[in-house]
Amino acid sequence: GDLTKCDQSYVFITPPVSNWMTEILHDIPEISDAPFNIFALAGAHNAGMNTIENLKISKIDEICRKGCNSYQTEKNRIMTQTCLSAGRFRGPKAVLRSMVNFGMCQKDTITTMLDLGNRYFDFRPGYMLGDDLRGKIFHQHSFVPGLEYRSFLIEVLIWLSKNPSEFVVISLRFSGFANDDMKPSVDVLDNELAEAQLESGINHIKIGSKDDMKNTIKNLLESNTRLIFLNGISSRQASKYSSYSDAYGTADVSTIITALDSMKATPPPGYDYVNLQLQGTATVVDGAILNSVATLR
């Protein structure tokens, strides 16, 4: 149905699932001879938008203004102008609240997500909007910065080191960036991974790629290849058979269910993996962005 301004709370109580892969391999040993892509992985959309601690109050006005100028559509310009107006009339904390409403997609730490069974992370690494010095890299939701990329990698590496039969898959993308200047090069991202390995002291976990989706689970465990990147950038891009389309610009759940039902049981040839998306892109729904940033609570 239509978006509302009402608060909603969901509570899920489940048995421990932090080692669900390990448990499956223990209970059904023959699965270890199957390719890794036999797994169905729970994933986190915009995984690094679980915090806006890196969005400084003192920089909000500047970032919002640059974000406003970077957009080409009237709807998104109105959205950022609303943020600025809130700051002028109600102070910077109101702008911060609007950025929470607009930008945050997750509420848990990466470690908690992993403990809850999540194994696929949609992470969008980019420079801060207007960062001419090319400093730190954060998850970027349009122009709102989330978790620092290197901190994300360190947290994943530490968790994997404590869970030696589990895997993590990361998909790096630049989707939705306010400006192309925010996109780091592949070499810069590779260096961030190397620095994360150095800072965490964890360099024994080998890094996998889309080719490892067809490798057997047994081979991956024996080689300790347990952090796999399915990058949506550069020549390393992994092709995905996805349920996502422009129809996801909705707040009507039936539209998404229809999209999922239309997926083929056997993916067409040429795809590296299947991606079933459950979230809608409500920000393109008329009034959604304005209601989000204007609801300052």
C-alpha positions in Angstrom: 0.0 0.0 0.0 0.9 3.7 0.2 3.8 4.8 2.4 2.7 6.1 5.8 4.3 8.2 8.5 3.5 5.6 11.2 6.3 3.8 13.1 6.5 0.1 12.6 8.5 -2.5 14.5 9.4 -6.0 13.5 10.7 -8.6 15.9 12.1 -12.0 14.8 13.2 -14.7 17.2 15.3 -17.4 15.6 17.7 -20.2 16.8 21.4 -19.3 16.5 22.5 -19.2 12.8 26.0 -17.7 13.0 27.4 -21.0 11.7 24.7 -22.2 9.4 27.1 -23.1 6.6 29.2 -25.2 9.0 26.2 -27.0 10.3 24.9 -27.8 6.8 28.3 -29.3 5.9 28.4 -31.3 9.1 24.8 -32.6 8.6 25.1 -33.3 4.9 28.9 -33.9 4.2 28.3 -34.8 0.5 27.4 -31.1 -0.2 31.1 -30.3 0.1 31.6 -31.8 -3.4 28.9 -29.4 -4.8 29.8 -26.0 -6.3 29.6 -23.0 -4.0 26.7 -21.6 -6.0 24.5 -24.2 -4.5 24.1 -22.0 -1.5 21.2 -19.5 -1.2 22.7 -16.5 0.7 20.7 -14.0 2.7 21.9 -10.5 1.7 22.0 -7.0 3.0 20.9 -4.2 0.6 23.1 -1.0 1.0 24.9 -3.0 3.8 27.2 -0.1 4.8 24.3 2.3 5.5 24.0 1.1 9.1 25.4 4.3 10.5 25.9 8.0 9.5 28.5 8.6 12.2 30.8 9.8 9.4 28.4 12.5 8.3 29.7 15.5 10.4 27.2 18.1 11.6 29.7 20.8 10.5 29.7 19.4 6.9 26.0 18.7 6.5 25.1 22.0 4.9 28.0 21.8 2.4 27.3 18.1 1.5 23.6 18.7 1.1 24.2 21.7 -1.2 26.7 19.8 -3.3 24.2 16.9 -3.4 21.5 19.3 -4.5 23.6 20.7 -7.3 24.7 17.3 -8.5 21.2 16.0 -9.2 19.7 16.3 -12.6 16.1 15.7 -11.7 13.8 18.3 -10.2 12.4 15.7 -7.7 15.9 15.1 -6.1 16.8 18.7 -6.1 13.7 19.4 -4.1 14.7 16.7 -1.7 18.0 18.2 -0.9 16.6 21.7 -0.7 14.2 20.4 1.9 17.1 19.1 3.9 18.8 22.6 3.8 15.6 24.3 4.7 15.2 22.0 7.7 18.7 23.0 8.8 18.0 26.7 8.5 14.7 26.7 10.4 15.3 23.9 12.9 19.1 23.6 13.2 21.7 21.1 11.9 20.3 18.2 14.0 17.1 18.4 12.0 19.2 17.9 8.8 21.0 15.0 10.5 17.6 13.4 11.3 16.5 13.9 7.7 19.7 12.2 6.5 19.0 9.2 8.7 15.5 9.0 7.2 16.8 9.2 3.7 20.1 7.3 3.8 20.1 4.6 6.5 19.0 1.2 5.2 20.3 -1.1 8.0 20.3 -0.9 11.8 22.8 -3.7 12.8 26.6 -3.8 12.8 28.2 -6.0 10.2 29.2 -8.5 12.9 25.6 -8.8 14.0 24.4 -9.2 10.4 26.9 -12.1 10.0 25.8 -13.6 13.3 22.2 -13.4 12.1 23.1 -15.5 9.0 23.8 -12.8 6.4 26.5 -13.8 3.9 26.0 -11.4 1.0 26.8 -7.7 1.2 25.8 -5.0 -1.2 28.5 -2.4 -0.6 28.9 0.8 -2.5 32.4 2.3 -1.8 33.0 5.9 -2.7 34.6 9.2 -1.8 32.7 11.8 0.2 30.9 14.1 -2.2 33.1 17.1 -3.0 36.2 15.4 -1.5 38.9 16.8 -3.9 41.7 15.3 -1.7 40.5 11.7 -2.3 40.6 10.8 1.3 38.8 7.9 3.1 36.2 5.8 1.3 32.8 5.2 2.7 29.6 3.4 1.7 27.7 6.0 -0.2 23.9 6.2 -0.5 23.5 8.9 -3.1 25.5 11.6 -1.3 25.0 10.3 2.3 28.2 8.5 3.7 27.8 5.4 5.8 30.4 3.0 7.1 34.0 3.4 6.2 35.0 0.8 3.6 38.2 -0.3 5.3 36.4 -0.7 8.6 33.8 -2.9 6.9 36.5 -5.1 5.4 38.3 -5.4 8.8 35.1 -6.4 10.5 34.4 -9.1 7.9 38.0 -10.5 8.1 37.9 -10.7 11.9 34.6 -12.5 11.8 35.8 -14.9 9.1 38.9 -15.7 11.2 36.7 -16.7 14.1 34.4 -18.8 11.9 36.7 -21.0 9.8 34.1 -22.9 7.8 31.9 -19.9 6.8 32.0 -17.8 3.7 31.3 -14.1 2.9 30.4 -12.7 -0.5 30.7 -9.0 -1.3 29.3 -7.2 -4.3 30.9 -3.8 -4.9 28.8 -1.3 -6.9 28.6 2.4 -7.6 24.8 2.4 -8.1 23.0 5.7 -7.2 26.1 7.8 -6.6 25.3 11.5 -6.8 28.4 12.2 -8.9 30.9 10.1 -10.9 33.8 11.9 -9.1 32.9 9.9 -6.0 33.9 6.6 -7.7 37.4 5.3 -6.7 39.5 3.3 -9.1 39.9 -0.5 -8.9 43.5 -0.1 -7.8 42.4 2.1 -4.9 39.8 -0.4 -3.8 42.4 -3.2 -4.1 44.7 -1.1 -1.8 41.9 -0.7 0.7 41.6 -4.5 0.9 45.4 -4.9 1.3 45.4 -2.3 4.1 42.5 -4.0 5.8 44.4 -7.3 5.8 47.5 -5.5 7.2 45.6 -3.6 9.9 43.6 -6.7 11.0 46.7 -9.0 10.8 44.5 -11.4 8.9 46.1 -12.4 5.6 45.6 -16.1 5.6 42.1 -15.9 4.2 42.4 -16.0 0.4 40.3 -13.7 -1.8 37.9 -15.3 -4.3 36.2 -14.0 -7.5 33.2 -14.8 -9.6 35.1 -17.9 -11.0 34.9 -19.5 -7.5 31.1 -19.6 -7.7 31.6 -22.9 -9.7 34.4 -24.2 -7.5 33.5 -26.9 -5.0 32.9 -26.0 -1.4 35.6 -28.5 -0.4 38.2 -26.9 -2.6 37.4 -23.5 -1.3 37.7 -24.6 2.3 40.9 -26.5 1.7 42.5 -23.4 0.1 40.8 -21.1 2.7 39.2 -19.0 -0.1 36.3 -17.7 1.9 36.0 -14.0 1.0 34.5 -13.8 -2.5 34.0 -10.6 -4.4 31.3 -10.4 -7.1 32.2 -6.9 -8.2 29.9 -4.8 -10.3 32.8 -2.6 -11.4 35.3 -2.6 -14.2 36.3 -5.8 -16.0 35.7 -7.8 -12.9 32.0 -7.5 -13.1 30.0 -10.6 -12.3 26.9 -11.0 -14.3 23.7 -11.6 -12.3 20.3 -12.9 -13.2 18.3 -10.5 -11.2 14.6 -10.0 -10.4 15.2 -6.2 -10.1 13.8 -3.9 -12.7 12.2 -0.4 -13.0 9.0 -2.0 -11.6 10.7 -2.0 -8.2 10.1 1.7 -7.9 7.1 1.0 -5.7 5.8 0.7 -2.2 3.4 -2.1 -3.3 4.7 -5.5 -2.2 2.6 -7.3 -4.7 4.7 -5.8 -7.5 7.9 -7.4 -6.0 6.2 -10.7 -5.5 5.1 -10.7 -9.2 8.8 -10.0 -10.2 10.0 -12.9 -8.1 7.4 -15.2 -9.5 8.5 -14.3 -13.1 12.0 -15.6 -12.5 13.0 -18.8 -14.3 13.7 -21.9 -12.2 16.9 -22.5 -14.3 18.8 -19.2 -15.0 19.5 -18.4 -18.6 23.1 -19.3 -19.7 25.9 -16.7 -19.2 25.1 -15.6 -15.7 27.4 -16.0 -12.7 24.8 -15.9 -10.0 21.1 -15.2 -9.3 20.0 -12.2 -7.3 16.5 -12.1 -5.8 15.8 -8.7 -4.5 13.1 -8.2 -1.8 13.3 -4.5 -1.3 11.6 -1.8 -3.3 13.1 1.5 -4.4 10.5 3.6 -2.6 12.6 6.8 -3.2 11.2 7.0 -6.7 7.6 6.9 -5.5 5.9 10.3 -5.7 6.3 12.1 -2.4 8.4 9.4 -0.7 11.6 11.4 -0.6 10.0 14.6 0.7 8.0 12.7 3.3 11.2 10.8 4.4 13.4 13.9 4.9 10.6 16.0 6.2 9.5 13.6 8.9 12.1 14.8 11.5 11.6 12.1 14.2 
